[in-house]
């Protein structure tokens, strides 16, 4: 399927999701199926409404904010190779994608057995039942609080961590339907 047709399908599904209050994961699954996306990574980008250039710039910004600039920097061509499953996403970029799309590596289709984030989540005891798709936003927040902030706290000085939090809460905030807030 060509990219224009995928974009059109994704735009229609984003509208449906907004009006019906779908959680992000449901939207991604619908886009993945109906737009015949080769990877979940592509489906997440289409669900967010971002262009490849916007995602590439976002990854560069996240890496710079974390003090680990990417070399070579991701670009549209590289993102296209990852989205079309012509190349695997490297270990430097996987957590950046998870932060950018605010989801788990599993839902991005990027989890590997030796990923520290995956190990951390699988070993974290929880007294709460497994969330339904409608409660997905709560699980995503729990994941980010455990997996994203904890490793950063040890690696960054407090003022740098505050800058990362501020950026996540402002510049990278995606507009979500009212039902998900």
Steps between C-alpha positions, in 0.01 A plus 500: 500500500637846418573759767223741395237231536643404842495865609138534390394184687692611810342847494153348481574263787647784711172687454298194599724439800464860616122499469458159665770542766724211397818442699822541297570127481160430340566770240844357423358150459228627265752693290738203494223274369309730266796691355701178466801646680805270485596590861338628817757781495344636181151459647601703809635781283186506288284491814685800641457696178872579491706504182824304476691828517321600822576165662866517391535851647321386815738207548797733450356739759433225753852364457650846545285563809622173649860595427549219248486659154451244224772449245400460228185695566176334394355634177199429279683236297612314812153525654352362177736200515394433860129547428511268198699238695798519267727561801467438871483793740822518703520501881568875513179587320254249654455684833479832313208367294332380820536847652387677183186292453448453877455126483685178571757338277269200465222713355746664265611157383855583613545284811792258515586248770794692643326841518543642853163677484319178413681316781414776747130488417478120503658484847293777655231356727161657464192466714278637226323277247608516137346805337241482228563698180280778641737533798808499281588864571543422871732207424704721267548756776606225741748369243654842443528571871683173561694434183587841364558715805679252728802437271518871421508593868820304554669629185407868505547783748170624651481813285538298178224264611273799565569623147408159354176493701412854393562416134292181521217697656504786249673459164422134446143500627269347243140614485287220640124459492325625814405147602866403542604779732 
